[in-house]
């Protein structure tokens, strides 16, 4: 109980994890461990806190949460329920995402993405729509990794699989699938953009934006800027500034995709007003 309070209410990650470790080490059989995990909803709390830390770019805290999930579950693979297997796969996915966003950790990231995909592959008939959507998320992340290391064919293969799964889920009326589908469309387009296939990337960015209004407006601006369509690029940047998907000003200033806009008088004015709210 103290560990849960420390983790959820006080963000005292290290102390909370020490408490959890001591409790689990004190349990001497699988039944007691399972009862402890279920009674305390430990995995749920760790996942939620890990995701929150990841969104806040607190990478060390993120890794601590997912490291514990992986430690608790990977040593008990033969005892895991389908839900616990999916929880282990999610932990590998988000730990991999934390590694991908941490400088010099890309090799660890791809290993975790591969682990997550392998777990879902082994689940076979136990796969639910939720687990399929989670797998699509891993494939999207793995595709992003391959795009970042200049492996365009591997990126395209993973992004295509992610997109295929989410299109299928949309036909099955999976809840809130639109935002997930937009993410996969955007990732596919970004892989193409990074590979220099700019006009083709626009197709996917436009589909993402029509699926969820405001989504991919920033990448649409980048693509049009690289094509020399300056007016259109500025229009999409303004849309991004006013959307729920607004990029940080620092990122906009440093993005080399937008270099062609820098000499235009509208550029300095746009940046000046970037963080202003009406």
Protein Blocks (a to p, Z undefined) as FASTA:
>chain_A
ZZmmmmmmnopmklmmmmmmmmmmmpcbfklmmmmmmmnommmmmmmmmmmmmmnopakl
mmmmmmmmmmmmmmmmmmpcfklmmmmmmmmmmmmmmmmmpghilmmmmmmmmmmmmmmm
mnmmmpcfklmmmmmmmmmmmmmmmmmnopaklmmmmmmmmmmmmmmmmmnopghklmmm
mmmmmmmmmmmmmnopamlmmmmmmmmmmmmghihklmmmmmmmmnopamlmmmmmmmmm
mmmkbccfklmmmmmklmmmmmpmklmmmmmmmmpcZZ
